[in-house]
Amino acid sequence: MSKQVTETHFDADTIRKDELEYVLYPWMFQKGLNPLVMDHAKGNYFFDTTGKKYLDFSAQFVFSNFGHGDERMAAAISQQVTRLENAASPFATEPKARLAKLLAEITPGDIKKTYFSTSGAEANEGAIKLARMATGKQKIISRWGGYYGSTLGAMAISNDYRNWACEPSIPSVVHCLGPYCYRCPFGATYPNCDLQCAKHVEDVIRFEGGVKRVAAFISEPIVGANGIISPPDGYWQKVREICSKYEVLLICDEVMTGFGRTGRWFAIEHWGVVPDVIATAKGITGGYVPLAATCMREWVAKEFEDKQWVHGHTYSGHTLAMAAGAAAIEIYKADGLIQRSADLGEYLMERALELQEKHPSIGDVRGKGLFVGLELVKDRKTKEPIHEPWFEGQRPPTAKMKVLGKALQEGVYCLPGQVSVIMLAPPLTITKDEIDHAMDVFDKALPIADAETKR
Ligand SMILES: Cc1ncc(COP(=O)(O)O)c(C=O)c1O
């Protein structure tokens, strides 16, 4: 008989003290941290050690897409632990076969094969390597103001206030401008703009060596961490045409936008476009187990029939993650969560627009499905941001942070982040009443930002 592993229960102060002593927190200045100690979670809520309840209005880091503590996930994961917890990647397993086939069914067009890894950054690293190896070309074009992860390659293609940490970055990565209708970098207005943002992609590809040199164009279909920025209709169709013309792989980073977040399985489907590669993670298991996927069209996969795929991780296709991913997709389907995101997303958008009417600090409201951003400004006319959206270094709490702090006090959690956009991305299981409650809390917190406007 195997021995029981001892479980110890610490009080909140001990947990906080031990973490601060032994854990290096991601993205943080370590001095002065005072983390909330989370005790347990159920459905759309989590609870601290005093029993206080918080509505999770950003699905943690936009991964808890069907809420916390789902018994079906517990069953799928625990049954897999005792049957086969993990197998080395050359072995075939039932959960891996099931999940890969399910992904082929839900991804657009002829996207069929998947390379599995464990984080969004790794999914993008895999995509970069796929593009370089499949085309024999080196250059990767991505957009300023994107976030793809914190490993060196993923950070090289990213471009925001965090990039300095990996500079000089990997070579042959080039950035270009992306669409941002609220602050169009071309000074134009849709639809009279003739999609300058898409034409610009063609210019950059040509200048960078076109068919001969450019391996891939990578982007989030809807920018996530840097402000929930949805492109104008026609942008993705045009970019798809351009990529095909120059034999450039089109890679969509659907790490945040995948799995129903925007009201479709994958956000790129809003524009009827089939990318060559989709990199995804987060919602793929609803956050229950770390998992990421780099899914590719058949022609890309075929390149590796006679060419070695020189890439891998010990935990590629981890059996528990495979079981979790397959169970998660069954849950999305059984509970109709993709359509639910589209429907409740419309309601969330309506309510967010009502907030904008009342609060001068909200300059723009945008998004799709349950992925809605409130961009905070000092002045609606000039669109001066309420604070520098990107900032390298430590700064006193911004108006946005104060609003989020007040909301947290009132029991509504929204993830922070640097840009001056509040990201509303609740679990797809959110109810209308819960949306109303969160909007009421924001209604009471937003005067903090309004007070900093030039009305
Ligand atoms: C669009 C996007 N891509 C990639 C990543 C990186 O994912 P991970 O943190 O799992 O490496 C993120 C993380 O937030 C993301 O939002």
PDBQT file of the ligand as one rigid body, heavy atoms in Angstrom, charges set to zero:
ROOT
HETATM    1  C1  LIG A 501      -2.354  36.568 -27.754  1.00  0.00    +0.000 C 
HETATM    2  C2  LIG A 501      -1.391  35.892 -26.828  1.00  0.00    +0.000 A 
HETATM    3  N1  LIG A 501      -0.426  35.122 -27.343  1.00  0.00    +0.000 NA
HETATM    4  C3  LIG A 501       0.459  34.480 -26.566  1.00  0.00    +0.000 A 
HETATM    5  C4  LIG A 501       0.405  34.591 -25.197  1.00  0.00    +0.000 A 
HETATM    6  C5  LIG A 501       1.411  33.881 -24.342  1.00  0.00    +0.000 C 
HETATM    7  O1  LIG A 501       0.823  32.794 -23.725  1.00  0.00    +0.000 OA
HETATM    8  P1  LIG A 501       1.552  32.123 -22.472  1.00  0.00    +0.000 P 
HETATM    9  O2  LIG A 501       1.549  33.130 -21.384  1.00  0.00    +0.000 OA
HETATM   10  O3  LIG A 501       0.722  30.916 -22.180  1.00  0.00    +0.000 OA
HETATM   11  O4  LIG A 501       2.926  31.776 -22.915  1.00  0.00    +0.000 OA
HETATM   12  C6  LIG A 501      -0.591  35.379 -24.612  1.00  0.00    +0.000 A 
HETATM   13  C7  LIG A 501      -0.690  35.516 -23.158  1.00  0.00    +0.000 C 
HETATM   14  O5  LIG A 501      -1.427  36.270 -22.612  1.00  0.00    +0.000 OA
HETATM   15  C8  LIG A 501      -1.513  36.047 -25.455  1.00  0.00    +0.000 A 
HETATM   16  O6  LIG A 501      -2.488  36.815 -24.960  1.00  0.00    +0.000 OA
ENDROOT
TORSDOF 0
